[in-house]
């Protein structure tokens, strides 16, 4: 049985041992109806499979250097003594633009599960721990970012009751290797 534990930032080096690999086999393509005024149509399309390593973009051990993490929360999920998953919730950090300057909003900054443990409830345990913590701390809404090439994450957040609220085709413009990805922003009322 898995064990989920809230941890201190001093354990973020252990957190970083859990890979953040997205196995991409399909993407959501967006068709704009009447140049967007008529809405958006999401269509899942198969792509040549590839792996995307999100860990190359940031390391959890650097969070404290980059942000005020005094109001953040970190969870590790263990199978015995082996860390198999992790999740971070960002809150009350003025330098985190995703928080929109709102005191009642938190951001699911990261959720990762080691290969071999996916589709066994590990992600659900981490997500439930994050939302329970956020509710207990008095946050009213959780914001979640993912990309159009992370279809499993999109399905997962939708299943949790999150609402897709923003689509930004140009969020990663000019960023090597990801400039064609589309940012999807979800909101979950807590």
BELWOPE-V941772 format. One record per residue. N is the residue number from 1. RES is the residue in three letters. PSI is psi in whole degrees, -180 to 180 (* if undefined). Layout:
N,RES,PSI + N,RES,PSI
This chain:
1,UNK,141 + 2,UNK,152 + 3,UNK,124 + 4,UNK,132 + 5,UNK,132 + 6,UNK,133 + 7,UNK,159 + 8,UNK,157 + 9,UNK,-22 + 10,UNK,-17 + 11,UNK,13 + 12,UNK,-22 + 13,UNK,-35 + 14,UNK,-40 + 15,UNK,-44 + 16,UNK,-13 + 17,UNK,-12 + 18,UNK,115 + 19,UNK,151 + 20,UNK,72 + 21,UNK,128 + 22,UNK,122 + 23,UNK,108 + 24,UNK,122 + 25,UNK,-14 + 26,UNK,165 + 27,UNK,155 + 28,UNK,121 + 29,UNK,145 + 30,UNK,125 + 31,UNK,125 + 32,UNK,126 + 33,UNK,126 + 34,UNK,51 + 35,UNK,32 + 36,UNK,-25 + 37,UNK,-27 + 38,UNK,4 + 39,UNK,-174 + 40,UNK,142 + 41,UNK,120 + 42,UNK,127 + 43,UNK,125 + 44,UNK,130 + 45,UNK,135 + 46,UNK,144 + 47,UNK,164 + 48,UNK,120 + 49,UNK,141 + 50,UNK,164 + 51,UNK,139 + 52,UNK,124 + 53,UNK,100 + 54,UNK,-20 + 55,UNK,-17 + 56,UNK,-16 + 57,UNK,-25 + 58,UNK,154 + 59,UNK,137 + 60,UNK,-33 + 61,UNK,-17 + 62,UNK,-7 + 63,UNK,-47 + 64,UNK,-27 + 65,UNK,-31 + 66,UNK,-30 + 67,UNK,162 + 68,UNK,105 + 69,UNK,17 + 70,UNK,-20 + 71,UNK,9 + 72,UNK,164 + 73,UNK,140 + 74,UNK,138 + 75,UNK,143 + 76,UNK,143 + 77,UNK,130 + 78,UNK,146 + 79,UNK,101 + 80,UNK,-120 + 81,UNK,5 + 82,UNK,122 + 83,UNK,124 + 84,UNK,-10 + 85,UNK,160 + 86,UNK,156 + 87,UNK,147 + 88,UNK,141 + 89,UNK,123 + 90,UNK,141 + 91,UNK,150 + 92,UNK,48 + 93,UNK,102 + 94,UNK,-29 + 95,UNK,-6 + 96,UNK,101 + 97,UNK,-28 + 98,UNK,-20 + 99,UNK,-9 + 100,UNK,17 + 101,UNK,12 + 102,UNK,128 + 103,UNK,-25 + 104,UNK,5 + 105,UNK,137 + 106,UNK,165 + 107,UNK,129 + 108,UNK,99 + 109,UNK,-35 + 110,UNK,141 + 111,UNK,122 + 112,UNK,144 + 113,UNK,132 + 114,UNK,140 + 115,UNK,146 + 116,UNK,-16 + 117,UNK,2 + 118,UNK,154 + 119,UNK,29 + 120,UNK,13 + 121,UNK,0 + 122,UNK,-48 + 123,UNK,-38 + 124,UNK,-42 + 125,UNK,-43 + 126,UNK,-46 + 127,UNK,-45 + 128,UNK,-38 + 129,UNK,-41 + 130,UNK,-46 + 131,UNK,-36 + 132,UNK,-44 + 133,UNK,-47 + 134,UNK,-43 + 135,UNK,-45 + 136,UNK,-32 + 137,UNK,-5 + 138,UNK,10 + 139,UNK,145 + 140,UNK,-21 + 141,UNK,147 + 142,UNK,132 + 143,UNK,141 + 144,UNK,131 + 145,UNK,137 + 146,UNK,-178 + 147,UNK,162 + 148,UNK,-16 + 149,UNK,8 + 150,UNK,67 + 151,UNK,-43 + 152,UNK,-39 + 153,UNK,-43 + 154,UNK,-46 + 155,UNK,-42 + 156,UNK,-49 + 157,UNK,-37 + 158,UNK,-43 + 159,UNK,-30 + 160,UNK,-9 + 161,UNK,2 + 162,UNK,151 + 163,UNK,125 + 164,UNK,118 + 165,UNK,-14 + 166,UNK,141 + 167,UNK,121 + 168,UNK,104 + 169,UNK,-18 + 170,UNK,14 + 171,UNK,-31 + 172,UNK,18 + 173,UNK,130 + 174,UNK,-3 + 175,UNK,120 + 176,UNK,130 + 177,UNK,-17 + 178,UNK,7 + 179,UNK,-21 + 180,UNK,-6 + 181,UNK,152 + 182,UNK,128 + 183,UNK,131 + 184,UNK,127 + 185,UNK,126 + 186,UNK,150 + 187,UNK,137 + 188,UNK,121 + 189,UNK,131 + 190,UNK,*
